[in-house]
Amino acid sequence: MNLGDLVVRKSYGGDVTFRVENIVQNAAVIKGTDFRLLADSPLEDLIQVPPTRITERGQQAQIKATESLSKLRRDRQEQSQRSGETAAGAAAWPQSPKETAYFEVPGKVLHLDGDQLYLRKSLNLYEQLRIPAEGHHVHESKMAETLYRLLPRVRPDIVVITGHDGVLKQSHTYDLYSLNSYKNSQNFVAAIQAAREYERNFDALTIVAGACQSHFEALLGTGANFASSPGRILIHALDPVYIAAKAAFTSVRETVNLGDVLNHTISGSKGMGGIETRGSFRIGMPRLQNLSTLKVTPSVMQQ
């Protein structure tokens, strides 16, 4: 077995496909290809699978991901249509369509991810949806101090704080109320606290936080608008991105439709939850000019 091989775990019925990240003696560190899960496993428990093999659970996740992303694109088109109607209605007197043209200002995203591969996938989706986004690969333990540095410079509307998490295997019975029972929930809590020190208004800064099996109640209680995982389940790699995109394209005059956004995440309402939150999408008028073609008569003498 080599680094990069695709494997499944025999003890879990081969339900999730992983990629081998590291091998130390008789154990391997493995990372989910679709789910935000980082685990370790004895080599004897792993079965190598070909790239063409997809588990039933992985297939369901891919189908749901395709449906969710298609809905995001439809919502994006509908938002553009509503923007045009709003701009036309905002005109003080009858004007031609060209004169009533507008420009769109989606919410800006700052995305911190503990996984470099998932970060690349997330940034690719933001780009496809034309959402302004800046992403940084940051270890979960460093996210709080990174936010102290980045927030004043980036000044985002939406912050995504994600990576890897999970309920720890312990010799005694785990306590789901305790942050000590989770791999990284305490780090996500610290990052949320840093973000809320920067901006306390829940509608001025939308925070999406958490990963697989995260302490949902602690993340929400600390100040996240949306978090994982109410049902302590595995979440899809793009679930936080889906919610960030919905917030970025929901008008500042409206709140994000909770039922709609949570039911259309790939993991569903057991994977993600949240509170009523205002969107961060705005329109402006008139349409921004192409300055390279704009004819201007200079009016100031150089001194």
C-alpha positions as CSV (number, residue, x, y, z in Angstrom):
1,M,0.0,0.0,0.0
2,N,1.3,3.4,-1.0
3,L,0.7,7.1,-0.3
4,G,-2.2,8.3,-2.5
5,D,-3.9,4.9,-2.8
6,L,-7.7,4.9,-2.4
7,V,-8.9,2.6,0.4
8,V,-12.0,1.6,2.4
9,R,-12.2,0.3,6.0
10,K,-13.3,-3.3,6.5
11,S,-14.5,-2.6,10.0
12,Y,-16.9,0.1,8.8
13,G,-18.3,-2.0,5.9
14,G,-16.4,0.0,3.3
15,D,-18.9,2.8,3.5
16,V,-16.5,5.8,2.9
17,T,-13.6,6.1,0.4
18,F,-10.3,7.5,1.8
19,R,-7.0,8.5,0.3
20,V,-3.8,7.3,2.2
21,E,-2.0,10.4,3.5
22,N,0.7,8.9,5.6
23,I,2.0,5.4,6.7
24,V,3.7,4.9,10.0
25,Q,4.7,1.3,10.7
26,N,1.5,-0.8,10.6
27,A,-1.0,2.1,10.6
28,A,-2.1,4.7,8.0
29,V,-3.5,8.2,8.2
30,I,-6.4,8.4,5.8
31,K,-8.5,11.3,4.5
32,G,-12.1,11.1,3.1
33,T,-12.4,11.9,-0.6
34,D,-15.9,13.4,-0.2
35,F,-16.3,13.8,3.5
36,R,-14.3,16.1,5.9
37,L,-12.9,13.1,7.8
38,L,-9.3,12.5,8.8
39,A,-8.7,9.2,10.6
40,D,-6.1,6.6,11.4
41,S,-6.4,2.9,10.7
42,P,-4.4,-0.3,11.0
43,L,-3.2,-1.3,7.6
44,E,-4.8,-4.7,8.0
45,D,-8.2,-3.0,8.2
46,L,-7.8,-1.2,4.8
47,I,-8.7,-2.5,1.4
48,Q,-7.3,-0.8,-1.7
49,V,-10.0,0.1,-4.3
50,P,-9.6,1.4,-7.9
51,P,-10.4,5.0,-8.7
52,T,-13.5,4.0,-10.6
53,R,-15.0,2.3,-7.5
54,I,-17.6,4.5,-5.7
55,T,-19.2,3.4,-2.4
56,E,-22.9,3.6,-2.1
57,R,-22.6,6.3,0.4
58,G,-20.1,8.2,-1.8
59,Q,-22.5,7.8,-4.8
60,Q,-25.3,9.3,-2.8
61,A,-23.1,12.2,-1.7
62,Q,-22.1,12.9,-5.3
63,I,-25.7,12.8,-6.5
64,K,-26.7,15.2,-3.6
65,A,-23.7,17.4,-4.4
66,T,-24.7,17.7,-8.0
67,E,-28.3,18.6,-7.0
68,S,-27.1,21.2,-4.4
69,L,-24.7,22.9,-6.8
70,S,-27.3,23.0,-9.6
71,K,-29.7,24.7,-7.2
72,L,-27.0,27.2,-6.2
73,R,-26.6,28.1,-9.9
74,R,-30.4,28.4,-10.4
75,D,-30.6,30.6,-7.3
76,R,-27.8,32.7,-8.7
77,Q,-29.6,33.3,-12.0
78,E,-32.8,34.2,-10.1
79,Q,-30.9,36.6,-8.0
80,S,-29.6,38.3,-11.1
81,Q,-33.1,38.6,-12.5
82,R,-34.4,40.1,-9.2
83,S,-31.4,42.5,-9.2
84,G,-32.4,43.8,-12.7
85,E,-36.0,44.3,-11.6
86,T,-34.9,46.1,-8.4
87,A,-32.5,48.4,-10.4
88,A,-35.3,49.2,-12.9
89,G,-37.7,50.0,-10.1
90,A,-35.1,52.3,-8.5
91,A,-34.9,54.6,-11.4
92,A,-36.4,58.0,-10.6
93,W,-37.6,58.6,-14.2
94,P,-38.0,56.5,-17.4
95,Q,-34.7,55.4,-18.8
96,S,-33.4,53.1,-21.4
97,P,-32.2,49.6,-20.3
98,K,-28.6,50.7,-20.9
99,E,-29.1,53.7,-18.6
100,T,-30.7,51.6,-15.9
101,A,-27.9,49.0,-15.9
102,Y,-26.6,48.0,-12.5
103,F,-23.7,46.1,-11.0
104,E,-23.7,43.3,-8.3
105,V,-21.8,43.2,-5.1
106,P,-21.9,39.7,-3.6
107,G,-20.7,39.2,0.0
108,K,-16.9,38.7,0.3
109,V,-15.7,35.5,1.8
110,L,-12.6,34.8,3.9
111,H,-12.1,31.0,4.0
112,L,-9.8,29.3,6.5
113,D,-9.4,25.5,5.9
114,G,-7.3,22.9,7.7
115,D,-7.2,20.9,4.5
116,Q,-5.4,22.2,1.5
117,L,-7.2,19.9,-1.1
118,Y,-10.6,20.9,0.2
119,L,-9.6,24.6,0.2
120,R,-8.7,24.3,-3.5
121,K,-12.1,22.7,-4.3
122,S,-13.8,25.5,-2.3
123,L,-12.0,28.3,-4.0
124,N,-12.8,26.8,-7.4
125,L,-16.5,26.8,-6.5
126,Y,-16.4,30.4,-5.3
127,E,-14.8,31.4,-8.6
128,Q,-17.4,29.5,-10.6
129,L,-20.2,31.4,-8.8
130,R,-18.3,34.7,-9.1
131,I,-18.1,35.2,-5.3
132,P,-15.1,37.3,-4.2
133,A,-13.1,35.0,-1.9
134,E,-9.7,34.7,-0.2
135,G,-8.6,31.4,1.1
136,H,-5.8,30.3,3.5
137,H,-4.7,26.8,4.4
138,V,-4.2,27.0,8.2
139,H,-3.9,24.3,10.8
140,E,-7.0,24.4,13.0
141,S,-4.9,25.3,16.1
142,K,-3.6,28.4,14.4
143,M,-6.9,29.7,13.1
144,A,-7.7,32.1,15.9
145,E,-4.4,34.0,15.7
146,T,-4.6,34.0,11.9
147,L,-8.0,35.7,12.0
148,Y,-6.7,38.4,14.4
149,R,-4.2,39.2,11.6
150,L,-6.4,38.8,8.5
151,L,-9.8,40.2,9.4
152,P,-8.8,43.9,9.6
153,R,-7.1,43.6,6.2
154,V,-9.6,41.5,4.3
155,R,-12.7,42.9,5.9
156,P,-15.0,40.1,4.8
157,D,-18.8,39.8,5.0
158,I,-18.6,36.0,5.6
159,V,-15.9,33.9,7.3
160,V,-15.7,30.2,6.8
161,I,-13.8,28.3,9.5
162,T,-13.4,24.6,8.7
163,G,-11.1,21.7,8.3
164,H,-11.1,18.4,10.2
165,D,-12.9,17.4,13.4
166,G,-14.5,14.3,15.0
167,V,-15.5,12.7,18.2
168,L,-12.4,11.1,19.8
169,K,-12.1,7.4,20.6
170,Q,-11.6,7.2,24.3
171,S,-11.1,4.4,26.8
172,H,-14.1,5.6,28.8
173,T,-17.5,6.7,27.7
174,Y,-17.3,10.0,25.7
175,D,-19.2,13.1,26.7
176,L,-20.7,14.9,23.7
177,Y,-21.2,18.0,25.9
178,S,-17.5,18.3,26.6
179,L,-15.2,20.0,24.1
180,N,-12.5,17.6,25.2
181,S,-14.3,14.8,23.4
182,Y,-13.6,16.4,20.0
183,K,-10.5,16.6,17.9
184,N,-10.7,20.3,16.9
185,S,-14.0,21.8,18.1
186,Q,-12.1,23.8,20.8
187,N,-9.9,25.3,18.1
188,F,-13.0,26.3,16.1
189,V,-14.5,27.9,19.2
190,A,-11.3,29.9,19.7
191,A,-11.4,31.1,16.1
192,I,-15.1,32.1,16.4
193,Q,-14.3,34.1,19.5
194,A,-11.5,35.9,17.6
195,A,-13.9,36.7,14.8
196,R,-16.6,38.0,17.2
197,E,-14.0,40.2,18.9
198,Y,-13.5,41.8,15.6
199,E,-17.2,42.1,14.7
200,R,-20.0,41.4,17.2
201,N,-22.9,42.1,14.8
202,F,-24.2,38.8,13.5
203,D,-25.5,40.5,10.4
204,A,-22.3,42.4,9.7
205,L,-20.2,39.3,9.8
206,T,-21.6,35.9,9.0
207,I,-19.6,33.0,10.5
208,V,-19.8,29.4,9.1
209,A,-17.8,27.0,11.3
210,G,-17.1,23.4,11.9
211,A,-16.3,20.1,10.2
212,C,-17.3,16.4,10.7
213,Q,-19.0,15.7,14.0
214,S,-18.2,19.1,15.4
215,H,-19.7,20.4,18.7
216,F,-22.6,22.2,17.1
217,E,-24.0,23.8,20.3
218,A,-20.6,25.1,21.4
219,L,-19.9,26.7,18.0
220,L,-23.3,28.3,17.7
221,G,-23.2,29.4,21.4
222,T,-19.8,31.1,20.8
223,G,-21.1,33.2,18.0
224,A,-21.3,31.2,14.7
225,N,-24.3,31.9,12.5
226,F,-24.1,28.4,10.9
227,A,-22.2,25.4,12.3
228,S,-21.8,21.6,12.1
229,S,-22.8,19.1,13.2
230,P,-26.2,18.8,15.0
231,G,-26.4,15.1,14.5
232,R,-22.6,14.5,15.0
233,I,-22.4,13.1,11.4
234,L,-19.8,13.4,8.7
235,I,-20.3,16.5,6.6
236,H,-19.5,16.8,2.9
237,A,-16.4,18.8,2.0
238,L,-18.5,21.5,0.3
239,D,-21.2,22.0,2.9
240,P,-19.7,25.1,4.5
241,V,-19.1,26.6,1.0
242,Y,-22.8,26.0,0.0
243,I,-24.0,28.0,3.0
244,A,-21.4,30.7,2.5
245,A,-22.5,31.1,-1.1
246,K,-26.2,31.3,-0.1
247,A,-25.3,34.1,2.4
248,A,-23.2,35.9,-0.3
249,F,-26.2,35.9,-2.7
250,T,-29.0,36.7,-0.3
251,S,-30.0,40.3,-0.4
252,V,-29.2,42.6,2.6
253,R,-32.9,43.2,2.7
254,E,-33.7,39.6,3.3
255,T,-32.6,36.8,5.7
256,V,-31.2,33.5,4.5
257,N,-34.0,31.0,4.2
258,L,-33.0,28.5,6.9
259,G,-35.2,25.7,5.7
260,D,-34.1,26.1,2.1
261,V,-30.4,26.3,2.8
262,L,-30.1,23.5,5.4
263,N,-32.2,21.1,3.4
264,H,-30.2,21.6,0.3
265,T,-26.8,21.2,1.9
266,I,-25.3,17.8,0.9
267,S,-25.4,16.5,4.4
268,G,-28.8,18.0,5.3
269,S,-30.0,19.4,8.6
270,K,-28.2,16.7,10.6
271,G,-24.9,18.0,9.2
272,M,-25.4,21.7,9.3
273,G,-27.6,24.1,11.4
274,G,-27.8,27.8,12.1
275,I,-29.8,30.9,13.1
276,E,-31.7,33.6,11.2
277,T,-29.1,35.7,9.4
278,R,-29.3,38.6,7.0
279,G,-27.7,38.2,3.6
280,S,-24.8,40.3,2.3
281,F,-25.7,40.8,-1.4
282,R,-26.1,44.3,-2.8
283,I,-26.7,46.0,-6.1
284,G,-25.3,49.3,-7.3
285,M,-26.1,51.8,-10.1
286,P,-25.1,52.7,-12.7
287,R,-23.1,49.9,-14.3
288,L,-19.3,50.1,-13.7
289,Q,-17.5,51.6,-16.7
290,N,-14.7,50.1,-18.7
291,L,-12.1,52.8,-18.0
292,S,-9.9,51.7,-20.9
293,T,-12.6,52.9,-23.3
294,L,-14.0,55.8,-21.4
295,K,-13.4,59.2,-23.1
296,V,-12.5,61.8,-20.6
297,T,-11.6,65.5,-20.9
298,P,-8.9,66.3,-18.3
299,S,-9.8,69.2,-16.1
300,V,-6.8,69.6,-13.8
301,M,-3.4,71.1,-14.7
302,Q,-0.3,69.1,-13.5
303,Q,1.8,71.1,-11.1
